[in-house]
């Protein structure tokens, strides 16, 4: 298939952005490999739910809509930072929340900063499906991260997939399918960037090998199947 006339939008956090790879993230790889044009709204540190001083996925998507963006494909991620426990706290940065009943009452331009991860995720998905109704949408669940609580990243990750299934959004589950687990030191150092000068991988941000060997083969295969 010829993708040269296709337009891609990318939303999410540092993994979508490419923070551990000099800003060369998922959009850049898809553009290089498939020839599509793209616009990247992803920002390092972004949360699906609101966190003061951090990029908010709700605002990323709302901005793209306000900018009049058109899209044939959309790729997004989100929850890695929501389930982070900031220093001095015992709770995740954004509460998990509950899955709503039904499919009505969503308006991304009226999203409340007090909304949970689950509610904001649904706001984002509803907005993507409503305002980019012709686009093929793909959610990316990131790899198993050694710098996130094991239980919480599974809890938030499974909730994200549950919500994708509710709304009929395709996803690629790198946590389960990529084989990348940065609790394992050799994986941490081979596939993630030394972002903090610790002399080892940071567990979170894929380096070039992380993207090229663990992320992009599965993402591209799934995108091509849509």
C-alpha positions as CSV (number, residue, x, y, z in Angstrom):
1,X,0.0,0.0,0.0
2,X,1.2,3.5,-0.8
3,X,1.1,5.7,2.3
4,X,2.7,8.8,0.7
5,X,-0.7,10.6,0.6
6,X,-1.6,9.7,4.2
7,X,-1.5,12.0,7.2
8,X,-0.6,10.8,10.7
9,X,-1.2,12.5,14.1
10,X,0.8,11.4,17.1
11,X,-0.3,12.1,20.7
12,X,1.1,11.1,24.1
13,X,4.2,11.3,26.2
14,X,8.0,11.0,25.9
15,X,7.8,7.5,24.3
16,X,5.7,8.8,21.4
17,X,7.9,11.9,21.3
18,X,11.2,10.0,21.2
19,X,12.9,11.6,24.2
20,X,15.4,8.8,24.6
21,X,16.3,8.9,20.9
22,X,17.0,12.5,20.1
23,X,13.4,13.3,19.5
24,X,13.1,10.6,16.9
25,X,9.9,8.9,18.0
26,X,7.1,6.8,16.6
27,X,6.0,9.4,14.1
28,X,9.4,9.9,12.7
29,X,9.9,6.2,12.1
30,X,6.5,5.7,10.5
31,X,7.1,8.7,8.2
32,X,10.5,7.3,7.2
33,X,9.4,3.7,6.7
34,X,6.0,4.3,5.1
35,X,6.3,7.8,3.6
36,X,3.4,9.4,5.3
37,X,3.4,13.0,6.6
38,X,2.8,13.6,10.3
39,X,2.3,16.1,13.0
40,X,3.5,15.3,16.5
41,X,1.6,16.7,19.5
42,X,3.2,14.3,22.0
43,X,5.2,15.9,24.9
44,X,7.5,14.3,27.4
45,X,5.9,13.9,30.8
46,X,2.4,14.1,29.5
47,X,-0.5,12.6,31.5
48,X,-3.9,11.4,30.2
49,X,-5.4,13.0,33.3
50,X,-4.5,16.5,34.5
51,X,-1.4,17.2,36.5
52,X,-0.3,20.8,37.1
53,X,2.7,21.8,35.1
54,X,2.6,18.7,32.8
55,X,1.2,18.3,29.3
56,X,-2.4,17.0,29.3
57,X,-3.4,14.6,26.6
58,X,-6.9,16.1,26.6
59,X,-5.3,19.5,25.6
60,X,-3.1,17.9,23.0
61,X,-6.1,16.5,21.2
62,X,-8.2,19.6,21.7
63,X,-5.4,21.7,20.2
64,X,-5.2,19.5,17.1
65,X,-9.0,19.8,16.7
66,X,-8.8,23.6,17.0
67,X,-5.9,23.7,14.6
68,X,-8.2,22.0,12.0
69,X,-5.9,19.0,11.6
70,X,-6.9,16.2,9.2
71,X,-5.8,12.6,9.8
72,X,-5.8,9.3,8.0
73,X,-4.0,7.6,11.0
74,X,-3.7,8.5,14.7
75,X,-1.2,6.8,17.1
76,X,-1.3,7.6,20.8
77,X,-0.2,6.3,24.1
78,X,-0.7,7.3,27.7
79,X,-0.8,6.1,31.4
80,X,2.9,5.7,32.1
81,X,3.0,9.1,33.9
82,X,-0.5,8.8,35.3
83,X,0.6,5.8,37.3
84,X,3.8,7.4,38.5
85,X,4.1,8.1,42.2
86,X,5.8,11.5,42.6
87,X,8.3,12.1,45.4
88,X,6.6,12.6,48.7
89,X,3.4,10.9,47.8
90,X,2.0,7.4,48.2
91,X,-0.6,7.7,45.5
92,X,-0.4,7.8,41.7
93,X,-0.3,11.2,40.1
94,X,-3.7,10.7,38.5
95,X,-6.4,8.4,40.1
96,X,-7.5,5.4,38.1
97,X,-11.2,6.1,38.3
98,X,-14.0,4.0,36.8
99,X,-15.3,3.0,33.4
100,X,-18.4,5.0,32.5
101,X,-21.7,3.6,31.4
102,X,-22.5,4.2,27.8
103,X,-21.1,6.5,25.2
104,X,-22.8,9.8,25.8
105,X,-21.9,13.0,27.7
106,X,-18.4,13.4,26.4
107,X,-17.0,16.8,25.3
108,X,-13.3,17.2,25.3
109,X,-13.6,21.0,25.4
110,X,-15.5,20.7,28.7
111,X,-13.2,18.1,30.3
112,X,-12.7,18.7,34.0
113,X,-9.2,18.9,35.4
114,X,-10.4,16.8,38.3
115,X,-11.4,13.9,36.1
116,X,-9.7,10.5,36.6
117,X,-7.4,8.7,34.2
118,X,-10.3,6.5,33.0
119,X,-12.6,9.4,32.3
120,X,-10.0,11.4,30.5
121,X,-9.0,8.4,28.4
122,X,-12.6,8.1,27.3
123,X,-12.8,11.8,26.6
124,X,-9.8,11.5,24.4
125,X,-11.0,8.4,22.6
126,X,-14.5,9.9,22.0
127,X,-12.9,13.1,20.7
128,X,-10.6,11.2,18.3
129,X,-13.5,9.0,17.0
130,X,-15.8,12.0,16.6
131,X,-13.6,14.7,15.2
132,X,-11.4,12.3,13.1
133,X,-14.1,9.9,12.1
134,X,-12.3,8.7,9.0
135,X,-9.0,8.1,10.7
136,X,-7.6,4.7,11.7
137,X,-6.7,5.0,15.4
138,X,-4.1,2.9,17.2
139,X,-3.3,2.9,20.9
140,X,0.2,1.8,22.0
141,X,0.6,0.2,25.4
142,X,4.4,0.6,26.3
143,X,6.8,-2.0,27.5
144,X,7.2,-3.4,31.0
145,X,9.1,-0.6,32.8
146,X,11.5,-1.1,35.7
147,X,10.9,2.4,37.0
148,X,7.2,2.0,37.5
149,X,5.4,0.1,40.2
150,X,4.7,-3.4,38.8
151,X,1.1,-3.6,40.1
152,X,0.2,-0.1,39.1
153,X,1.5,-0.2,35.5
154,X,-0.4,-3.5,35.0
155,X,-3.5,-2.0,36.5
156,X,-3.5,1.2,34.4
157,X,-2.3,-0.6,31.3
158,X,-5.1,-3.2,31.5
159,X,-7.6,-0.4,32.1
160,X,-6.4,1.4,29.0
161,X,-6.9,-1.8,27.0
162,X,-10.3,-2.4,28.5
163,X,-11.4,1.1,27.4
164,X,-10.0,0.5,23.9
165,X,-12.1,-2.6,23.7
166,X,-15.2,-0.7,24.9
167,X,-14.8,1.9,22.2
168,X,-13.5,-0.4,19.5
169,X,-10.1,1.1,19.2
170,X,-7.3,-1.2,18.0
171,X,-4.2,-1.4,20.1
172,X,-0.7,-2.9,20.2
173,X,0.3,-4.4,23.6
174,X,4.0,-4.0,23.8
175,X,3.9,-4.9,27.5
176,X,2.8,-8.4,26.6
177,X,4.1,-8.8,23.1
178,X,7.4,-7.0,22.6
179,X,9.5,-9.0,25.1
180,X,11.0,-5.8,26.4
181,X,11.2,-5.9,30.2
182,X,13.5,-3.3,31.8
183,X,13.3,-4.9,35.2
184,X,15.9,-7.1,33.6
185,X,19.2,-5.2,33.7
186,X,20.4,-6.4,30.3
187,X,17.2,-5.2,28.7
188,X,17.4,-1.9,30.6
189,X,20.9,-1.1,29.3
190,X,20.5,-2.4,25.8
191,X,17.2,-0.9,24.9
192,X,16.7,2.3,27.0
193,X,18.6,5.6,27.1
194,X,20.8,6.7,30.0
195,X,18.7,9.9,30.4
196,X,20.1,10.8,33.8
197,X,23.8,10.0,33.5
198,X,23.6,7.0,35.8
199,X,25.8,4.9,33.6
200,X,22.8,2.6,32.7
201,X,19.6,2.7,30.9
202,X,16.7,4.6,32.5
203,X,14.2,1.7,32.1
204,X,11.6,4.0,30.4
205,X,12.8,5.8,27.3
206,X,13.6,3.6,24.3
207,X,16.9,4.2,22.5
208,X,17.4,3.6,18.8
209,X,17.6,-0.2,19.4
210,X,14.6,-0.1,21.6
211,X,12.5,1.6,18.9
212,X,13.9,-0.3,15.9
213,X,13.9,-3.8,17.5
214,X,11.2,-3.8,20.1
215,X,8.7,-1.0,19.2
216,X,8.4,-0.3,15.5
217,X,8.1,-3.8,14.1
218,X,4.9,-4.4,16.1
219,X,3.5,-0.9,15.7
220,X,4.1,-0.9,11.9
221,X,2.6,-4.4,11.5
222,X,-0.5,-3.4,13.5
223,X,-0.9,-0.1,11.6
224,X,-0.7,-1.9,8.3
225,X,-3.4,-4.3,9.3
226,X,-5.9,-1.6,10.1
